[in-house]
Amino acid sequence: MSALAVRAILTACLVVLIAWVARKSPNLGGLIASIPLISTLGMIWLWNDTHDTAKVADYTAAALIFFLPSIPMFVIIPLLLRRGYDFWPVLAVALAITMALYWLTSRIAASYGMEL
Protein backbone atom coordinates (compact mmCIF):
# COMPACT_ATOMS: atom_id res chain seq x y z
CA MET A 1 0.00 0.00 0.00
CA SER A 2 1.38 3.41 -0.85
CA ALA A 3 2.51 5.81 1.84
CA LEU A 4 -0.15 8.29 0.76
CA ALA A 5 -2.92 5.72 1.23
CA VAL A 6 -1.57 4.74 4.68
CA ARG A 7 -1.49 8.41 5.68
CA ALA A 8 -5.04 9.01 4.45
CA ILE A 9 -6.38 5.93 6.25
CA LEU A 10 -4.59 6.80 9.49
CA THR A 11 -5.90 10.37 9.40
CA ALA A 12 -9.45 9.21 8.65
CA CYS A 13 -9.27 6.70 11.50
CA LEU A 14 -8.27 9.46 13.92
CA VAL A 15 -11.25 11.60 12.88
CA VAL A 16 -13.62 8.63 13.23
CA LEU A 17 -12.14 7.74 16.63
CA ILE A 18 -12.60 11.30 17.90
CA ALA A 19 -16.22 11.36 16.73
CA TRP A 20 -16.90 7.97 18.34
CA VAL A 21 -15.31 8.96 21.65
CA ALA A 22 -17.17 12.30 21.63
CA ARG A 23 -20.51 10.47 21.42
CA LYS A 24 -19.65 8.66 24.64
CA SER A 25 -17.91 11.57 26.34
CA PRO A 26 -17.97 15.03 24.70
CA ASN A 27 -15.28 16.26 27.10
CA LEU A 28 -12.91 13.39 26.32
CA GLY A 29 -13.62 13.77 22.59
CA GLY A 30 -12.80 17.47 22.88
CA LEU A 31 -9.59 16.68 24.72
CA ILE A 32 -8.48 14.20 22.06
CA ALA A 33 -9.44 16.63 19.28
CA SER A 34 -7.44 19.41 20.93
CA ILE A 35 -4.26 17.35 20.87
CA PRO A 36 -2.39 18.37 17.72
CA LEU A 37 -2.42 14.84 16.32
CA ILE A 38 -2.85 15.80 12.68
CA SER A 39 -0.27 18.60 12.94
CA THR A 40 2.15 16.22 14.58
CA LEU A 41 1.59 13.56 11.93
CA GLY A 42 2.09 16.20 9.25
CA MET A 43 5.33 17.23 10.91
CA ILE A 44 6.52 13.63 11.07
CA TRP A 45 5.58 12.95 7.44
CA LEU A 46 7.23 16.19 6.27
CA TRP A 47 10.42 15.29 8.12
CA ASN A 48 10.30 11.73 6.83
CA ASP A 49 9.85 12.95 3.24
CA THR A 50 12.36 15.82 3.28
CA HIS A 51 14.68 15.65 6.34
CA ASP A 52 14.61 19.45 6.00
CA THR A 53 14.60 21.14 9.40
CA ALA A 54 13.82 24.55 7.86
CA LYS A 55 10.66 23.18 6.23
CA VAL A 56 9.56 21.54 9.48
CA ALA A 57 10.21 24.78 11.37
CA ASP A 58 8.24 26.79 8.77
CA TYR A 59 5.42 24.24 8.91
CA THR A 60 5.12 24.42 12.70
CA ALA A 61 5.28 28.22 12.71
CA ALA A 62 2.53 28.36 10.07
CA ALA A 63 0.44 25.87 12.04
CA LEU A 64 0.67 28.14 15.07
CA ILE A 65 -0.17 31.27 13.10
CA PHE A 66 -3.14 29.64 11.39
CA PHE A 67 -4.39 28.07 14.61
CA LEU A 68 -5.11 31.53 16.00
CA PRO A 69 -7.95 32.41 13.55
CA SER A 70 -9.74 29.18 14.46
CA ILE A 71 -10.04 30.10 18.15
CA PRO A 72 -13.16 32.31 17.73
CA MET A 73 -15.00 29.35 16.18
CA PHE A 74 -14.62 27.45 19.44
CA VAL A 75 -16.07 30.42 21.31
CA ILE A 76 -18.92 31.23 18.90
CA ILE A 77 -20.33 27.71 18.50
CA PRO A 78 -20.93 26.83 22.17
CA LEU A 79 -22.07 30.37 22.94
CA LEU A 80 -24.74 30.42 20.22
CA LEU A 81 -25.83 26.80 20.68
CA ARG A 82 -26.35 27.37 24.40
CA ARG A 83 -28.50 30.38 23.54
CA GLY A 84 -30.81 28.16 21.54
CA TYR A 85 -29.70 28.76 17.96
CA ASP A 86 -29.87 25.86 15.51
CA PHE A 87 -26.70 23.90 14.79
CA TRP A 88 -26.37 24.38 11.02
CA PRO A 89 -26.75 28.18 10.96
CA VAL A 90 -24.36 28.46 13.92
CA LEU A 91 -21.82 26.26 12.16
CA ALA A 92 -22.19 28.28 8.94
CA VAL A 93 -21.66 31.58 10.77
CA ALA A 94 -18.68 30.25 12.73
CA LEU A 95 -17.07 28.81 9.60
CA ALA A 96 -17.65 32.03 7.65
CA ILE A 97 -16.01 34.05 10.41
CA THR A 98 -13.15 31.56 10.62
CA MET A 99 -12.59 31.68 6.85
CA ALA A 100 -12.60 35.49 6.95
CA LEU A 101 -10.05 35.38 9.76
CA TYR A 102 -7.91 32.89 7.81
CA TRP A 103 -8.00 35.25 4.84
CA LEU A 104 -7.05 38.21 7.04
CA THR A 105 -4.28 36.20 8.70
CA SER A 106 -2.90 35.14 5.32
CA ARG A 107 -2.88 38.77 4.16
CA ILE A 108 -1.05 39.86 7.31
CA ALA A 109 1.40 36.95 7.03
CA ALA A 110 2.06 37.83 3.37
CA SER A 111 2.83 41.41 4.35
CA TYR A 112 5.60 40.00 6.55
CA GLY A 113 6.96 37.88 3.71
CA MET A 114 5.34 34.56 4.69
CA GLU A 115 4.57 32.76 1.43
CA LEU A 116 1.56 30.46 1.32
C-alpha positions as CSV (number, residue, x, y, z in Angstrom):
1,M,0.0,0.0,0.0
2,S,1.4,3.4,-0.9
3,A,2.5,5.8,1.8
4,L,-0.2,8.3,0.8
5,A,-2.9,5.7,1.2
6,V,-1.6,4.7,4.7
7,R,-1.5,8.4,5.7
8,A,-5.0,9.0,4.5
9,I,-6.4,5.9,6.2
10,L,-4.6,6.8,9.5
11,T,-5.9,10.4,9.4
12,A,-9.4,9.2,8.6
13,C,-9.3,6.7,11.5
14,L,-8.3,9.5,13.9
15,V,-11.3,11.6,12.9
16,V,-13.6,8.6,13.2
17,L,-12.1,7.7,16.6
18,I,-12.6,11.3,17.9
19,A,-16.2,11.4,16.7
20,W,-16.9,8.0,18.3
21,V,-15.3,9.0,21.7
22,A,-17.2,12.3,21.6
23,R,-20.5,10.5,21.4
24,K,-19.7,8.7,24.6
25,S,-17.9,11.6,26.3
26,P,-18.0,15.0,24.7
27,N,-15.3,16.3,27.1
28,L,-12.9,13.4,26.3
29,G,-13.6,13.8,22.6
30,G,-12.8,17.5,22.9
31,L,-9.6,16.7,24.7
32,I,-8.5,14.2,22.1
33,A,-9.4,16.6,19.3
34,S,-7.4,19.4,20.9
35,I,-4.3,17.4,20.9
36,P,-2.4,18.4,17.7
37,L,-2.4,14.8,16.3
38,I,-2.8,15.8,12.7
39,S,-0.3,18.6,12.9
40,T,2.2,16.2,14.6
41,L,1.6,13.6,11.9
42,G,2.1,16.2,9.3
43,M,5.3,17.2,10.9
44,I,6.5,13.6,11.1
45,W,5.6,13.0,7.4
46,L,7.2,16.2,6.3
47,W,10.4,15.3,8.1
48,N,10.3,11.7,6.8
49,D,9.9,13.0,3.2
50,T,12.4,15.8,3.3
51,H,14.7,15.7,6.3
52,D,14.6,19.5,6.0
53,T,14.6,21.1,9.4
54,A,13.8,24.5,7.9
55,K,10.7,23.2,6.2
56,V,9.6,21.5,9.5
57,A,10.2,24.8,11.4
58,D,8.2,26.8,8.8
59,Y,5.4,24.2,8.9
60,T,5.1,24.4,12.7
61,A,5.3,28.2,12.7
62,A,2.5,28.4,10.1
63,A,0.4,25.9,12.0
64,L,0.7,28.1,15.1
65,I,-0.2,31.3,13.1
66,F,-3.1,29.6,11.4
67,F,-4.4,28.1,14.6
68,L,-5.1,31.5,16.0
69,P,-8.0,32.4,13.6
70,S,-9.7,29.2,14.5
71,I,-10.0,30.1,18.2
72,P,-13.2,32.3,17.7
73,M,-15.0,29.4,16.2
74,F,-14.6,27.5,19.4
75,V,-16.1,30.4,21.3
76,I,-18.9,31.2,18.9
77,I,-20.3,27.7,18.5
78,P,-20.9,26.8,22.2
79,L,-22.1,30.4,22.9
80,L,-24.7,30.4,20.2
81,L,-25.8,26.8,20.7
82,R,-26.4,27.4,24.4
83,R,-28.5,30.4,23.5
84,G,-30.8,28.2,21.5
85,Y,-29.7,28.8,18.0
86,D,-29.9,25.9,15.5
87,F,-26.7,23.9,14.8
88,W,-26.4,24.4,11.0
89,P,-26.7,28.2,11.0
90,V,-24.4,28.5,13.9
91,L,-21.8,26.3,12.2
92,A,-22.2,28.3,8.9
93,V,-21.7,31.6,10.8
94,A,-18.7,30.2,12.7
95,L,-17.1,28.8,9.6
96,A,-17.7,32.0,7.6
97,I,-16.0,34.0,10.4
98,T,-13.2,31.6,10.6
99,M,-12.6,31.7,6.9
100,A,-12.6,35.5,6.9
101,L,-10.1,35.4,9.8
102,Y,-7.9,32.9,7.8
103,W,-8.0,35.3,4.8
104,L,-7.1,38.2,7.0
105,T,-4.3,36.2,8.7
106,S,-2.9,35.1,5.3
107,R,-2.9,38.8,4.2
108,I,-1.0,39.9,7.3
109,A,1.4,36.9,7.0
110,A,2.1,37.8,3.4
111,S,2.8,41.4,4.3
112,Y,5.6,40.0,6.5
113,G,7.0,37.9,3.7
114,M,5.3,34.6,4.7
115,E,4.6,32.8,1.4
116,L,1.6,30.5,1.3
